[in-house]
Amino acid sequence: MADALKLRLDLFKYLHADATPSFNNFTIDGTTDECAIVFQVEKAMTITQVGIRINTITGTPGELTLSLNSLTGTDGTPSATILGGGSPASVAIASPAATFTAGQVYWATLAHSYSAVAGEMIAIKVDPTAGTWDVSNSIVVSVSLAGFGTRVGTPYAVQAPSGTYARVSGYPVYGIRGTSDTQGNPIETLNASAALDSGTTPDEFGFAFTLPAGWSDTYKIRGLIMLCTRGSNANQTFDVVLYSSDGTTELQSVNYDSEYFGTTSTNNGYRTCEFFFDETTLSTLNFGTKYYIFIRPLTASGDIVLNDFSVRQASDMQAYPLGENCFLATKVDNGTPTETTTRRPYVGLILDDITEPAGGGGGLAANPIRGFTA
């Protein structure tokens, strides 16, 4: 085996929380109000759809245009130039009230697709173009995440109340789709668990994951990274458990006490937590096989609170590390896991030994699916 050198696989794009996750929202209630997401295309793709999250809709606002725009050369904000030239990469939304659904990511199909090259800087622009826009006829767009830190440099969101752009803190919420890929951060909902304890339903909360077979042969897991907070009571205990592919056979576990947190307050915002398994010999796991990791409360007084996020459809998980190979799972009384492929907790894996296939082959040569990060 080869030492993985504490290699970390973060399964969300920003595993550093300052507070309970929420959305930064921008209200469009006038024709001079605009917002945009500025990002770099991860790899070449033909963009056919763009996704934005609609937080609320009021009344019957007028027409709206979604477009892919170039950037100005002076301040990194969207230019007036829609990409695509004579075949503009845009779409007109004639009736936002009839088209959008509050609390959902809307995926708009562009009138003309756009062939983006790897590394290209692009803006998704949201622009009210005609009709009635006022306080009684408006939409609210979720432009970025709050609670995940304010020092995200790129990608970034900008908003222009009355036509003047300003940066918005937090990791932006957006998506682009093509025939072979989904990119961005197309979060639709931010979900909070109740304070889990041994008597709640479910009483175990975690995730399923599969490291693709093409990556290598075997590996081990040293620990887990998770965003969580203490529940409503102190001195509560829980296990972090690694299960086999059946979801019930325990492979590794470590006991933890809620007092071992960097805060002595309860329900006091989320923290990035590291949990390390304490077995002398770690289980050998196979690439290409599904496993589960769960938080298992042991006491009955509100041990721990966990969050996860949802996307519109399972394929939107392609925008995140491991793609559709990682999703939410819950259990009741050590039963068979219930899986939800459109949801995922904010988690990461800390890997140990990795073994390449017999006879060599290099290992990790296949698509890393936005994977290994340190």
C-alpha positions in Angstrom: 0.0 0.0 0.0 1.0 3.6 -0.5 0.6 6.2 2.2 -2.1 8.6 1.3 -0.3 11.4 3.2 -3.5 12.5 4.9 -5.1 13.2 1.5 -8.5 14.9 2.0 -11.5 14.5 -0.3 -13.9 17.3 0.4 -17.4 16.4 -0.8 -18.6 20.0 -0.7 -16.9 23.0 -2.3 -16.5 25.1 0.8 -16.1 23.1 4.1 -15.5 26.1 6.4 -18.6 27.3 8.2 -18.9 30.6 10.2 -22.6 30.1 11.1 -25.7 28.1 10.1 -25.9 28.1 6.3 -28.3 30.5 4.6 -28.7 32.4 1.4 -27.7 36.0 0.5 -30.7 37.3 -1.6 -31.1 40.1 -4.0 -34.4 41.8 -4.8 -35.1 42.8 -8.4 -38.0 45.3 -8.2 -36.9 47.8 -10.9 -35.6 47.7 -14.5 -32.2 49.0 -13.4 -31.7 46.2 -10.9 -29.4 43.4 -12.1 -27.4 40.6 -10.6 -24.8 38.2 -12.0 -22.5 35.3 -11.1 -18.9 35.5 -12.4 -17.1 32.2 -12.7 -14.5 30.3 -14.6 -15.5 27.3 -16.8 -13.9 24.2 -15.2 -13.5 22.3 -18.4 -14.6 22.8 -22.0 -18.3 22.2 -22.5 -21.2 23.3 -24.7 -23.5 25.2 -22.3 -27.2 24.6 -23.1 -28.7 25.7 -19.8 -28.1 28.1 -16.9 -29.5 27.7 -13.4 -30.4 30.4 -10.9 -32.2 30.0 -7.5 -35.4 31.9 -7.1 -36.1 32.7 -3.4 -39.5 34.5 -3.7 -41.8 35.9 -6.3 -44.2 38.8 -5.6 -47.1 39.8 -7.9 -46.6 39.5 -11.7 -43.2 41.1 -12.6 -42.3 41.9 -16.2 -40.0 40.2 -18.6 -36.6 39.0 -17.6 -33.5 37.9 -19.6 -30.9 35.3 -18.5 -27.7 35.4 -20.5 -24.1 34.5 -20.7 -22.0 37.7 -20.8 -18.4 38.6 -21.2 -16.7 40.6 -18.5 -15.5 44.2 -18.6 -11.8 44.6 -18.7 -11.7 47.1 -15.8 -13.6 45.8 -12.8 -14.6 42.2 -13.3 -18.3 42.9 -13.7 -20.6 41.7 -16.6 -20.3 43.7 -19.8 -23.3 44.4 -22.0 -22.0 41.9 -24.6 -23.9 38.6 -24.7 -21.7 35.7 -25.7 -22.4 33.9 -29.0 -22.4 36.9 -31.4 -25.2 36.5 -33.9 -26.5 33.5 -32.0 -26.7 35.0 -28.5 -26.5 32.7 -25.5 -29.6 34.0 -23.8 -33.2 33.3 -23.0 -36.2 35.6 -22.4 -38.5 34.8 -19.6 -41.8 36.5 -20.6 -43.7 35.7 -17.4 -41.4 35.0 -14.3 -44.5 34.5 -12.1 -45.8 31.8 -14.3 -42.3 30.3 -15.0 -40.4 30.3 -11.7 -41.2 28.5 -8.5 -40.2 30.1 -5.2 -37.5 28.2 -3.4 -36.3 26.3 -6.4 -33.4 26.4 -8.9 -34.8 27.3 -12.3 -32.8 25.7 -15.2 -33.3 27.9 -18.3 -32.6 26.5 -21.8 -30.7 29.1 -23.8 -32.0 30.0 -27.2 -28.6 29.2 -28.6 -26.0 27.0 -26.8 -22.5 28.4 -26.2 -19.2 26.5 -26.6 -17.1 27.5 -23.7 -13.4 26.7 -23.4 -11.7 25.5 -20.3 -10.7 28.4 -18.0 -13.0 31.0 -19.7 -14.3 33.7 -17.5 -18.1 34.1 -17.9 -21.0 35.8 -16.2 -24.6 34.6 -15.9 -26.5 37.8 -15.9 -30.1 38.3 -14.6 -31.6 41.4 -16.3 -35.2 42.7 -16.1 -35.9 44.1 -19.5 -39.5 45.1 -19.9 -42.9 45.3 -18.2 -43.7 46.2 -14.6 -41.0 45.9 -11.9 -41.7 47.5 -8.6 -42.1 46.5 -4.9 -45.4 44.8 -5.7 -44.1 43.0 -8.8 -40.6 41.5 -8.1 -38.4 38.5 -7.7 -35.7 37.7 -5.1 -32.7 35.8 -6.5 -30.4 33.9 -4.1 -27.0 35.0 -5.3 -24.7 33.3 -2.8 -24.4 31.3 0.4 -24.1 33.0 3.8 -22.5 31.2 6.8 -19.7 29.7 4.6 -17.3 32.5 5.2 -17.0 35.8 3.4 -13.5 35.5 2.0 -14.4 33.6 -1.2 -12.4 35.2 -4.0 -13.6 33.4 -7.1 -16.2 32.6 -8.3 -18.2 35.5 -7.0 -21.6 37.2 -7.2 -22.3 40.8 -8.0 -25.5 42.8 -7.7 -26.5 46.2 -9.1 -29.3 47.9 -7.3 -30.1 50.9 -9.5 -27.4 49.9 -12.0 -24.2 50.1 -10.0 -22.5 46.7 -9.4 -21.0 45.7 -6.1 -19.5 42.4 -4.9 -21.5 40.0 -2.7 -19.8 37.9 -0.1 -20.2 34.1 0.1 -19.9 31.3 -2.3 -22.2 32.0 -5.3 -25.3 29.9 -6.2 -25.5 29.1 -9.9 -25.2 26.3 -12.4 -24.4 25.6 -16.0 -25.4 22.4 -17.8 -24.3 20.8 -21.0 -24.7 17.5 -22.8 -21.9 15.9 -20.7 -21.5 17.9 -17.5 -23.0 20.1 -14.9 -20.8 22.8 -13.2 -21.3 25.4 -10.5 -23.0 25.3 -7.2 -26.7 24.7 -7.9 -28.0 24.4 -4.4 -31.7 24.5 -4.1 -32.4 24.1 -0.4 -30.5 24.2 2.9 -31.8 21.5 5.2 -31.3 21.3 9.0 -31.8 18.1 11.0 -33.4 18.2 14.4 -31.1 17.6 17.3 -30.4 14.0 16.8 -30.5 11.6 19.7 -31.0 7.9 20.3 -34.7 8.3 20.3 -35.3 10.4 17.2 -36.5 9.1 13.8 -34.1 8.8 12.1 -31.5 8.2 14.8 -28.6 8.0 12.4 -27.6 10.6 9.8 -24.9 10.3 7.2 -24.1 9.6 3.6 -23.3 6.9 1.1 -20.2 7.2 -1.1 -18.4 5.3 -3.8 -14.9 6.0 -5.0 -14.9 5.1 -8.7 -13.4 1.7 -9.6 -11.2 3.3 -12.2 -9.3 5.3 -9.7 -7.3 2.5 -8.0 -7.7 -0.8 -6.2 -8.1 -0.4 -2.4 -7.9 2.3 0.2 -8.5 3.0 3.9 -10.3 5.9 5.6 -8.6 7.5 8.5 -11.3 10.0 9.4 -14.2 12.3 8.5 -14.7 16.0 8.1 -18.2 17.3 8.8 -20.0 20.6 9.4 -22.0 20.2 12.6 -22.9 21.9 15.9 -23.7 20.7 19.4 -27.3 20.1 20.2 -29.5 21.5 22.9 -27.7 19.6 25.8 -24.1 19.3 26.9 -22.2 16.1 27.7 -23.9 14.0 25.1 -22.1 11.2 23.2 -22.3 9.8 19.7 -20.4 7.4 17.5 -19.0 8.0 14.0 -19.5 4.7 12.2 -18.2 3.4 8.9 -20.5 0.7 7.5 -20.0 -1.8 4.7 -22.1 -1.8 1.5 -25.1 -3.4 3.2 -25.3 -0.4 5.5 -25.6 -2.5 8.7 -22.2 -4.3 9.1 -20.0 -2.0 11.1 -16.4 -1.7 9.9 -15.0 1.1 12.0 -16.2 3.4 14.7 -15.1 6.1 17.2 -16.9 7.5 20.1 -17.1 11.3 20.6 -18.4 13.6 23.3 -20.2 16.8 22.5 -18.0 18.6 25.0 -15.1 18.2 22.7 -16.2 21.1 20.5 -14.5 24.4 20.0 -17.5 26.1 21.6 -19.2 25.6 25.0 -22.5 27.0 23.7 -25.3 24.8 22.3 -27.0 25.4 18.9 -24.3 28.1 18.3 -23.6 27.9 14.6 -21.8 25.3 12.6 -18.2 24.2 13.1 -15.9 22.3 10.8 -15.2 19.1 12.8 -12.6 16.4 12.3 -13.3 12.9 13.6 -10.6 10.2 13.4 -11.2 6.5 13.8 -9.2 4.9 16.6 -8.8 1.3 15.3 -5.2 0.1 15.2 -5.9 -1.6 11.9 -8.2 0.2 9.5 -10.5 -1.7 7.2 -9.4 -2.2 3.6 -12.0 -0.7 1.2 -12.5 -1.3 -2.5 -12.7 1.3 -5.1 -16.0 0.8 -6.9 -17.9 -0.4 -3.8 -20.4 1.7 -1.9 -19.9 2.4 1.8 -21.7 4.5 4.4 -20.6 6.8 7.2 -23.2 7.7 9.9 -23.4 9.8 13.0 -25.0 7.5 15.6 -26.2 9.2 18.8 -26.0 7.2 22.0 -27.9 9.4 24.5 -31.4 10.7 24.5 -31.1 14.5 25.0 -30.2 16.1 21.7 -26.7 15.1 20.8 -25.8 16.9 17.6 -27.3 19.0 14.8 -26.4 18.4 11.2 -27.1 20.2 7.9 -27.3 19.0 4.3 -28.2 20.6 1.0 -30.5 19.6 -1.9 -30.4 20.0 -5.6 -33.2 20.0 -8.2 -32.3 16.6 -9.6 -29.7 13.9 -8.8 -27.7 14.7 -11.9 -27.0 18.2 -10.5 -24.7 16.5 -8.0 -22.2 16.2 -11.0 -21.3 19.8 -10.0 -19.8 18.5 -6.7 -16.9 16.2 -5.8 -17.7 12.5 -6.5 -20.8 13.6 -8.6 -23.7 11.2 -8.2 -21.5 8.8 -6.2 -22.3 10.6 -2.9 -25.6 11.4 -1.3 -27.6 11.5 2.0 -28.5 8.4 3.9 -30.4 7.9 7.2 -31.1 5.0 9.4 -33.6 4.0 12.2 -32.6 1.5 14.9 -29.6 0.2 12.8 -31.9 -0.8 10.0 -31.3 -0.6 6.3 -30.3 2.8 5.1 -32.8 5.1 3.4 -31.0 7.0 0.5 -31.9 10.4 -0.9 -29.9 11.0 -4.1 -30.8 14.7 -4.3 -29.3 15.6 -0.9 -25.8 15.5 0.6 -24.4 16.5 4.0 -21.4 18.9 4.2 -18.7 16.3 4.6 -15.3 15.1 3.5 -13.1 12.0 3.8 -9.6 11.8 5.2 -7.9 8.9 3.3 -5.2 6.6 4.5 -3.4 3.9 2.4 -4.1 3.6 -1.3 -3.2 0.5 -3.3 -2.9 0.6 -7.1 -4.2 -2.4 -9.1 -1.9 -5.4 -9.4 0.6 -5.0 -12.1 0.6 -1.2 -11.8 -1.6 1.0 -13.9 -0.8 4.3 -12.2 -3.9 4.6 -10.1 -6.2 7.7 -10.0 -5.9 8.0 -13.7 -9.7 8.1 -14.3 -11.9 11.2 -14.1 -11.4 12.5 -10.5 -14.9 13.9 -10.6 -13.9 17.2 -9.0 -12.4 15.2 -6.2 -9.1 15.3 -4.3 -8.5 18.5 -2.4 -6.2 19.2 0.5 
